[in-house]
Amino acid sequence: MNRQWKLIARPTGMVKRSDFEFTEAQVPTPGPGEVLVKTQLLSLDPAMRGWMNEGRSYVPPVGLGEVMRAGGLGRVEKSNDPSLLPGDVVTGMLGLQEWASVKATNLDKVDLHLAPAPKWLSALGLTGLTAYFGLLEIGQPTSGNTVVISGAAGAVGEVVGQIAKIKQCRAVGIAGGAEKCAYVRELGFDAAIDYKSQNVRAALREACPQGIDVYFDNVGGEILDEALAQLARGARVVICGAISQYNSTEGFRGPKNYMSLLVNRARMQGFVVFDFAARYREAATAMAGWLKEGRLKTREDVVRGLDTFPETLLKLYRGENFGKLILEVA
């Protein structure tokens, strides 16, 4: 049987177990051009909260009664497409389930000899690609720039800061708690700001005396406002996510300090990693090289048990995870 998590209610505020149903169905039979994949690892991402909401977005919302959307990694068991063979390890949108029948064209084959499985959902997966394109294409840092990253101990943030250092920039990370800030410094960031115990505005002034050239935002809310207040002339603000707002019952809080964009001739731009799909190989090649050279490090927080999904997902929104949060299907 195929164990699955289905979305059965639109969450209000924080997600809860009752918003989902843990069910069993027959293992699917792959159709023409499809392959049957046995799921091994599932990627848990902040964006999943947005996928549960009705309304216009960059992808359609998950329908009520549908298997919850999730990227994952698994092994091909049956194939009706010559491009993939049984035993091949693939990544793609597999959903919160043990077995998935997916078009072969929607899957990417990976080589576990190059990197262990969890890395293909972090640095070498959409997480790493998001960091790569968000910083380099939208942020456009140049040598000597000061790059500030919120959610710096998270899956995307940890990679952004290290790429900034590779590109000879200063990297300043904002994270919650002493342990996370210590991890950020361990990764080679030039400074770490603890938003839970420090005055963020004062700390940003001290860490960025010439202002912020690139701000990579993963959290939104008050932290975004404080960063906008410290922009340098010609700064670039990259809107990647707003995890502090996803579970709000009062709607999204917009930036109060947006006039700083005018004063500093700065720009603020959002992006979606799917827009760069034609260049994924370029980014993955670069990231794999940096991993091999030891210039890029990532941490994966792997939690075992498909049945733990709702509670494990909450780790993201409570700020309890380090690096990439992954659910091991067992």
N, C-alpha and C positions, 0 to 999 in steps of 0.2 A: 504493500500500500504506500501511497504518497502522502506523507504528512505535510500540511500546508497551514499557513496563517493567512486568513482572509480579513479584509477590512469590512466591518459591518456597521460602523457608525462614524460620523465626522467628529473628530475630537474637539472638545471645548477646553481651552487651556492645555495643561499637560496631558499627554497621551496616557491611557490606562488600559489594562488588560481587557476590560469589557468593550473597548473599541474594536476588538479583533475576535475572531473565532478560530480556534485550533481544530482543524478537521482532518479527515482522511479521505482520499479519493484513489481511484485506480491509477496505477502508473501509466502515463500517457504513451500512446503509440506514435512514433514520429511519422509525419507525412512526407510527401515528395520534397526533397531539398532540405529536410530537417534532420536533426540529430537528437538522440536522447542522452541527456547529461545527468549524471549522478552528482548532485551538489555536495561539495566538501566544505567550502568557506563562503560566508556571506558578508558583504560590506554594509555596515551600518553608518549612515551619513545624516548630518543635520537636515539636508534637503528633503529627507523622507517626510518630515513634518509638513512641509508645503505640499507635497504630493497628495496628502490626505484631504486637503481643503478643496472645496468647489471654487471655481473661478478661473479666469484666464491666467495662464502662466506659460513658461517655455515648453512644458509638456502637459498633456491632458492629465487631470486628476485621476487617481486610482478610483475605479468605480466601486460602489458598495456591493459586497458579495464577491469581489475579485481578489485574487491572490495579491498580497501586498508586494509592490514593486521593490526590487533590490538587485544590485549587481552582485556577482559572485564568481566563484571559481569551482570547476568541477571536471570530472573525467567523462569522456564520451564512451557510452556503453553500446549504442547502436547508431548506425549512420546510413542515411539515404542521400548522401552527397559525397562525391569522390574527394573533395578538398579536406575532409576530416575522416579519420579512421578510429575505430574502437581503441581506447587506450590513450588517445590524445588528451592533453590537459588544455582547457579553454577558459576564457573569461567572457562575461557578457551579462545581460540582464536576465537572470535566472528566476528571480522572484523568491519569496520566502517559502521555500518548499524543498523537499528532498530530491525530487526528480523534475526535470524540465525538458519539454520538447521545444526546440528553438531552431529557427532557420540558420543554416550554417553560415550564411553571409552576415549574420548578426553576432557572430562569435569570433574571438581572436585566439589563435593557438599560442601557447606560451611554453617556454623551455625551462623546466625546473633545474636544469644544470647551470643556468645562468644566475638564478636567484631562487630562494625558497618560496613556497607558495604564498605566504602572507605578503611578501614584497610586491607581488603582482596585483594586490588590491590596495597597496599604499604607494610607495615611491614610483613603481612601474605601472600603476593603474590610474584610474581617473583622478585620484587624489593628487598624485604627483604631476599629472598633466595639467590639472587646474592651477597648481602652484607655478608651474613652468610658464604657461601661456599668460596667466593673469599678471605675473610680475614682469616678464620680459616683453610681452606684446602690449599690454594695457598700461603697465607702470613705466615701462621704458627707462629703466635706471641706467645711469652712466657712472663710470668710475668716480668714487669719492662722494657719491650721493648718500644721504641719510635715509634709510628705509625703515619705517616703523610698521610692525605687524601686530595686530590684535589676535587673540586666540593663538598665541605663538607656540604653545605646547601641544596644540591640536594637530590633526593629521595634515592639513594644508599648511598651517602656520609654520610648523617646524621645518618644512621643506622650503618655503618662501625665504625664510631667514638665511638658510644655508646657501641657497642660490644667490642671494644678495651678496654674501661673503665671497662666493666663487667669482662674482662679477666685480669684486673689489669695492664694494660699498660698505658703509657702516650699517649694522643691523641692530635695531632696538626692538625687543619683544615685550608685549604686554600679556601677562598671564595671571591666573588667580591662585595665590598661595605661595609660600616659600619653597615648597618642594618643586612646583612647576617652574618657578623662576630659576631655581638651581639647575634644573634640566635644560632650560633655555640657554643658560650660560655654558653648560657642558657642551652644547652643540656648537659653540663658538660665537654666539651673539655678543656684541660689544656691551650691551646693557640689557637688563631685565627689569620691568616695572610690575610690581605686585598691586593690581587694582583693588585688592581686598584690604590692604593695609597701608597703602601709600596714597598721597594726594596726586592723582594722575596728572593734573595740569602742571603742578610744580615739578614733578618727576620728568615730564616731557621737556619742560624748559631746560632742566639741568642736563638731560641726556642728548638734547638736540638744540644746542645753543644757536645754531645757524638756521633753525627751522627744519621742518620735515619736507624732504623732496618727493618721497613716494610713501603714501600711506596705504597699506593693504588691509582692508577691513573685512573681518570675519564675524563681527559681533553686533555692529550697529549701536543704537541707543546713545547713552552718555559718553561712552568711549569714543564713538565717532565724533561727537561734538567737541570733545577735548582735543582730538587730533586736528580737526578743522581749524581750531583756534591757534594752532602752532605751525601752519603751513608756511613754507618758503615761497618766494616768487617763482611762478611757473610750475608749482607742484602738481603731481598726478595722484588722484585718489582712486583706488581700485576697489569697487564694490563686488566682493565675492559672496558674502553671506551676512546674515544678521541674526545669529543664534540667540542673542539676548531677547529678541522680539518674537520668535516663532510661536511661543506658547502663551503670548499675551492675550488676555481676555478683553483688553481695551483698545485693540487695534495697534498698528505699527506706529511708533514714535518717529516722526521725521526729524531731520537735522535742524537745530536752531541756528547754528553758526554757518549756514550756507553762504552768507554774504562774504565770508572769507575767500570763497572761490573768485569773486569779483575783485576784491581788494588785491589779491595776490596773483591775479591772472592765471588761476589754477583751473584744472578740470577734474570732474568726477565722472567716472564711467563704470557701468556694470558690464558683466560679460557672463557667458555660459560656455563651458569647456567644449560642448558639442559643436560649437561654431568652428573649432579648429580640427575637426575630425580628419581632414585630409593631411594633416601634419603630425598626427600622433606618432608615427614611426620616428620622425626626426627627434621629437621630445624624448621618447622612450630610449632611443639610442644614446642621447646625451646623458640622461639620468642613469642609465646602466653603467656608462663609463665613469661617472662620478661616484657611484656606489663601489665599483671595482677599485677605484683609486683611493677609497676611504675618505673622500671629500664630502660625501653625503651619507648621513646616518638617519635611520628612522626607527621609531619604536612602534610595535604592534601590540595592542591590548586584545588578546584573543580570549573570548569567553565560550565555554563549551556548552552545547545543548540548544537545539532548535526551540525547545519548549520554553526557554528563558527569554525569548525575543522581546516582549514588551518591557520587562524590567531592565534588560540589558540596554535597550534603546534609550531609556531614561538616563543612563550614565552620561550620554552626550549633553543633555539639556541641564543636568545638574553639575556639569564640569568635573566629573569624577574620573574621566579617562585620560590617559597620556597617549598621544599619537593616534594612530589609526585603530578604530574600534571594529573588531571582526567577530562574527559569530561562527563558531565551528559547529557544523551539523553533525550530531551524533545521537 
